Amino acid sequence: MLELKLRDDYIKLGQALKASGLTSSGVDAKMVIQDGLVKVNGEIEYQRGKKLYEGDQVTFEGETIQIVK
C-alpha cells in the first residue's frame, strides 16, 4: 500500500493518481477514471475532480493508495 501525504485539506483523484506514480500524466489519469478502472473506498469513481481526504483509499491496477495527513 502506498501512502500519499496531503499538503492541503484534500487532493483531487486525478492529481492523486499522477502524484503517486500510478499514471504517468493527468491525461492518463482522466482516461482510466472515465473507463471505470479506479475505485475510491471500494466504489468505482468516474469523477476526476473527486476530492480525497485523510483516510480515503484509492485502488487502481491492484495498487492501493492511502491518503494521509
ZITARA-V823857 format. One record per pair of residues at least 6 apart in sequence whose C-alpha atoms are under 7 Angstrom apart, sorted by sequence separation. I is the first residue (numbers start at 1). J is the second residue. D is the distance in Angstrom with one decimal. If there is no record, write none. Layout:
BEGIN
i->I j->J d->D
i->I j->J d->D
END
This chain:
BEGIN
i->17 j->23 d->5.7
i->18 j->24 d->6.0
i->23 j->29 d->5.7
i->32 j->38 d->6.7
i->38 j->44 d->5.8
i->39 j->45 d->5.5
i->58 j->64 d->5.5
i->59 j->65 d->6.4
i->18 j->25 d->5.8
i->38 j->45 d->6.0
i->57 j->64 d->6.6
i->58 j->65 d->5.0
i->18 j->26 d->6.2
i->36 j->44 d->6.0
i->57 j->65 d->5.5
i->58 j->66 d->6.7
i->36 j->45 d->6.6
i->57 j->66 d->4.7
i->36 j->46 d->6.0
i->56 j->66 d->6.1
i->57 j->67 d->6.3
i->15 j->26 d->7.0
i->18 j->29 d->6.7
i->55 j->66 d->6.6
i->56 j->67 d->5.4
i->14 j->26 d->6.3
i->17 j->29 d->6.2
i->33 j->45 d->6.7
i->34 j->46 d->5.3
i->55 j->67 d->5.4
i->33 j->46 d->5.3
i->54 j->67 d->5.0
i->55 j->68 d->6.1
i->33 j->47 d->6.9
i->53 j->67 d->6.5
i->54 j->68 d->4.8
i->14 j->29 d->5.3
i->33 j->48 d->6.3
i->41 j->56 d->6.1
i->54 j->69 d->5.7
i->4 j->20 d->6.7
i->14 j->30 d->6.4
i->41 j->57 d->5.1
i->40 j->57 d->5.7
i->41 j->58 d->6.3
i->30 j->48 d->6.0
i->40 j->58 d->4.6
i->39 j->58 d->5.6
i->40 j->59 d->6.5
i->39 j->59 d->5.1
i->38 j->59 d->5.8
i->39 j->60 d->6.7
i->38 j->60 d->5.0
i->37 j->60 d->6.4
i->14 j->48 d->5.0
i->13 j->48 d->5.4
i->14 j->49 d->6.5
i->12 j->48 d->6.9
i->13 j->49 d->5.8
i->12 j->49 d->5.1
i->13 j->50 d->5.4
i->12 j->50 d->5.4
i->13 j->51 d->6.3
i->12 j->51 d->4.6
i->13 j->52 d->6.4
i->11 j->51 d->5.7
i->12 j->52 d->5.8
i->10 j->51 d->5.9
i->11 j->52 d->5.3
i->10 j->52 d->5.3
i->11 j->53 d->6.9
i->10 j->53 d->4.8
i->9 j->53 d->6.6
i->4 j->65 d->6.6
i->6 j->67 d->7.0
i->1 j->63 d->6.6
i->2 j->64 d->6.2
i->3 j->65 d->5.6
i->4 j->66 d->6.1
i->5 j->67 d->6.2
i->6 j->68 d->6.1
i->1 j->64 d->5.1
i->2 j->65 d->4.7
i->3 j->66 d->4.8
i->4 j->67 d->5.1
i->5 j->68 d->4.9
i->6 j->69 d->5.1
i->1 j->65 d->5.9
i->2 j->66 d->6.1
i->3 j->67 d->6.0
i->4 j->68 d->6.0
i->5 j->69 d->5.5
i->1 j->66 d->6.9
i->3 j->68 d->6.6
END
